[in-house]
């Protein structure tokens, strides 16, 4: 009789455990469904470069949040920057659209001496992750990214202009490509034309540089200054994810 009671008790306990596990498994999809729609805190950011500057000099305003998006063609929208001027008035820059990393930029030229204050504002918005990213499996489904404001960043503007980075002297002897982008003034002598070509399919090669130069037969990676109508902008200066050997170990040029 005692053995029978023990067996019944053991069977009841086993049945209870199995039922508990089954109930917990049934509840899992509901938890998953709820997690597909949730909110996420964001952190807006703002940066200025150079700082300080003189009146009328160009400043790069960095506008961003700490979150990225799924596809390279996607981006956050509607970001604005509030600028408080020394006289107490305000100005709004934007709205801006970021790249996939959550970052973008704009230029600003202060018109008066004094201290300016910049602050980025990110508006609340949804984003649908169709698949979790490789390094962040917790990000999936529809997420409501909450609005946020960056810390205020101050810009000092002086009466005298701030000296620009000194230019490299132009070459007087043989030079090679690619040209290191730090020699930004070399764009004036490095192109095959001195103006924008009138026919994109037949560049005006009559204006090739007359100074002796050597081209690499098998470059490891393209880069450096192209010159001409591209001005002092470096080709393959890097993208949002990988560097492009802008300034390699060998100073090119």
N, C-alpha and C positions, 0 to 999 in steps of 0.2 A: 504493500500500500504506500509505504514511504517512497519507494522508487518511482511509483506511478505519479505521485504528486511532484516529485523532483523533475520528471520528464515533462509534465504539463507546464510547470513553472519555466523551465528552460525553453520550451517551445513558445510560450507566451512572450518571453523576453526577446527571442529571436524574431518573432513576428513584429513586435514593436519596433525593433531596430530596422528591419526591412522597410516597414511603413514610413519610418522617419526619413530614411534615405530617399525613398520614392517621392515623398512630399517635397523634400529639398530640391530634388532634380526637376520636379514640375515647376517650382518657383523660379528656377534660373532664367528661363526665357523672358519672364516678366522684368527681372532686374536688368537684363541686357537691353530690352526694349526701352526702358526708362533711361538708360545710360546713353542711348543714341541721340537724345535731345537734352542738352545741358548747356550751361553757361561756362565761360572761361574768362578769368581776369586778364586784362592786358596792361602793358606798361608802355606808354608813349615816350619817345625820346626826341631830343633836339640838340643840335651841335652847331658851332660856328667856326669857320676857318677862312682866313686868318683872324686873329683877335689879339691885340687891337688893330684898327685900321684908320686911315685918314678919311676925311670927308670926300665922298664921291668914289672911293675905291671899292672894288667888288668883293663881296663876302659870299662864301658858299654856306648855305643854310641846309643842314642835314635834318631830314624829316623821316621818322621811322617809328615802328613798334617792335617789340621783341619776338613777335610771332611771324612765322612764314606761312605760305599757302602751298597747295598741292602741286600745281602745274606751273611751268615757266611762264606761261602766258597770263596767269592769274595775278591779282594784286589787290591790296586793300584800297578802298576809294573814300573820297570825301575828307581826307585829312586837311587841316588848316593850321596856320601859324599866326598867332597874335603878336604884333610888334608894338611895344609901348615906346614912344619917342621921348626925348628929353623934355619936350614942352608939355608932356602930359597927354597928348593925343595918341590914338591907337590906329593901327592899320592891320588889315587881315590879308595874309598871303594864301593863295590856293583857290579852290580845293585841289588837292594833289592825289595822284594814284601812284602807289608804290610798285616796285617790282616784286617778284616771287619771294624774295627774302624779307619783305616788309619794310624796305628802305627806299628812299628817293631823295632828291635834292633840288634846290632852287638857288638863284643868285639874288643878292640884294645890295643896293648902293645907298648907304646912309647920306643924308643931305645936311646934317647939322652936327656940331660938336656936342659931346655929352655921352651919357650912358643909355643905351637901348636895351630893352628886355624882350626876349623871344620865348614863346611857349607853344609847343605842339599840342593839338587837340585831335584825338582819334574818336570818331563817332561809332556808336554801337552798330554792329552788323553781323549777319549770318554768313557762315561758310559751310558748305557741304563737302565732307571728305568721303569720296566714293571708295577709297581704300586707305588703310592705315599706312603712314610712312614707315620706312625701313627701321629707323632708329627711335621711333616714338609710337609703339603699337597702341597706346592708350588714346591716341587721337583718331577718331572715326565718327562717321555720321554727321548729323546737323549740329553745329555748335554755334551758340550765340556769344560772340566776342564782345565783352562789355566795353563801354566808353571809358577813356582815360585821358588824363592831361599830364604832360611832362613837367619836370621841374623847370623853373624859370632860369634862363641862361642870359647873362649880361654881356653886351658888346660895348667896348670902349672905343669911342671915335675921337680922334685928335684933329687939331687944325692942320698940322703938318702931315703930309702923306708918309706912310710907312714904306721904307725902301723895299723894292721887289728883289727876288732872288737874282743874283748876278748872272748874266748870260755868259755862255762859253764863247771864246773867240772863234771866228770862222776858220776853217782849215786853209793852210797855204801850201800844202803838199798833198801826197796821195792820201785818200781816205777810202774806207770800205763800208759796205752795208752788211747787216742792218746798222742803222745809226742809233746809238743810245738816246732814249727820249729825254735824258737830262740835258742834252745839247739842243734845246728847243729852238734856238735861233737858226740852226742849220737848215730848217725847212726852206729858207730863202735860196739855197743853192743846190738842194738835193733832188728836186723833181725833174721830170721830163718836160715840164712846161711852166711858164711863169704866170699863167692865168688859167681859169677854168676852161677845159677844152670845149670847143664848139660842137664837136662830134664825138660822142662817147665811144663810137666803134672805130674811130681812127684818131687816136691821140696825136697832138701836135708835137712830134719828136724833133722838130727843127730847133727846139729850145733846150736840148739836152745839156747838162753841165759840161763845161769845157775843161775843168780840172781833172787830172788823172784820178781814177778810182777803180777799185777792184770789187767785183761782185762774187759772193759766195756761190759755188757750184751746187753744193748740197747743204743748205742751212739746216740746223737741228730744228729750229722753230722760227717762224716769221715773227717780226716785231720791229720796234723802232719807228722812226719818223718816215713818213712817205713824202712829205713836202708838198709843194705846189698849192693847189686850192684847199688841201686839207690843213693848211697852216701848221701850227705847232702841236697838233693832236697826234698822239702816238697810235700806231696801228697795233691791234691786239694788246691793248693796255690792261687786259684782264677783265673777267666778267664777275658775276655774282658768286661763282662757285670755285673757280680755279684761276691761278695766276698764269700769265702768258709770257714769262721771261722778258719783261720790259727792260729791266736793267740786269743783264747777265753778268757773270763773273768777268768775262772779257769785255772791256769797254769798246763797244762797236762803233768806230768812227773817229 
